[in-house]
C-alpha cells in the first residue's frame, strides 16, 4: 500500500520538479568569500578538498539561503578552507551547466541547496564519478523512471549523490503551539509557497500544534507560488488578515508576511531564520535550520575518502532543526509548554503526526498511537482537519 502511495506522490512531484526550489532566483552570479584565518587540527589534512555551494538565492536574504550560508561559514571556520559560492542559480539547463562547470574545474564536493537541482545534479554526478554531490531537500526516488525521471531504479541513481533535509515539522508543531496560544479568534492564516509535500507537511504540523492548545483552531491557507515575492506575499497575508486571521505563519524567504501582520496588530511565525528584528511586536517564533554540523561532517568524510550517498533526514534531536527565539508576547507558561513538548519530540516519546490524525474530510489518515513512517511524511498530499483550502494549490 505504501508503495502505491509513494509512487503517486512521486508522479505528482515530478510534474513540478523543474519549477520548484527553496528560495528565489533572478540572474546568476559567482562570488567566493574568503574564510577568516583559523587554527585547525594539525593532524587533519583538508588540502584535497575543493568545495562549492550552489545557491538558489543570495546569502543575505535572511531566509533559506542565509541559513545555509551560516552553515558554509561554519564549515570554512572548522576546516580552514574557502568555499566557492555561486548565487542566484536557476534550475534546469542553466543550473546543470553551472554544476558541470564546477565539476570540470575540479570541485570534488558540491552542495546544491534547492529541490529543483536534483535531476540536473544527478546528470552531472554520472559524468563525474570522482566527485561528491549533495542535494538539499531531495529524495532519490524522484529521480527514478517511476517518478518521471531518467534513472530506472535506486541502484541506477548515481552512487556519488547524497540527499539531505530535516524534520522541520517538529519545530512547525511547536510554533503552532505558540500561535494557538496567541490567537484570540482561533483563526490562523498561512502564507504558503508551493503545493508540494514539504510545504503541506509544514502546514499540517503547524495546525496540529495550534489545535493541541485550542482544539477549535483553524488555519486558512493562501498559496503564493513563490519562494521570494514580497509583493505577492504581502497581498496574501493581507487577504488572510481581512478574513479574520490574527496570527500568520509562512513558508517563504521574505519578511513580507510579518510586516503585514505587524501593520494590523496581528502575530507572526517566521521560517528558516530568526528575524525577530523585522517585526518585533508581531514576532512569536520560527522553525529554523542549523546546517553547519552536516556540512562539516560531510566535508570531513569526503576528505577521508568517503562520499556520503545516503538520504540524511535531520531532526531536533541532532540539532539540524531548531526553534527561534520567542517574542515578548509568548508568556512563560507557553514557553514552558513548548519546552516540555520539544523534550518529548527529542526523546522520541512524541511525534507531531502521532495518531489519531484526521484529514479535511474526517477520514483517519494516522491511526491512534501510530507514527507515520518517513516515506509517508515525505509523500504527504492531504490537509488535516481544520485546514481551510486545497492542498493542490
Buried (B, 14 or more C-beta within 10 A) or exposed (E): EEEEBBBEBBEBBBEBBBEBBBBBBEEBEBEEBEBEEEEEEEEEEBEEBBBBBBBBBBBEBBBBBBBBBBBBBBBBBBBBBBBBBBBBBBBBEBBBBBBBBBBEEEBBBBBBBBBBBBBBBBBBBBEBEEBBBBBBBBBBBBBBEBBBBEBEEEEBBBEBBBBBBBBBBBBBBBBBBBBBBBBEEBBBBBBBBBBBBBBBBBBBBBBBBBBBBBEEBBBBBBBBBBBBBBEBBBBBBBBBBEEEBBBBBBBBBBBBBBBBBBBBEBBBBBBBBBBBEBBBBBBBBBBBBBBBBBBBBBBBBBBEEEBBBEBBBBBBEBBBBBBBEBBEBBEEEBBEBBEEBBEEBBEEEBBBBBBEBBBBEEEEBBEEEBBBEEBBBBBBBBBBBBBBBEBEB
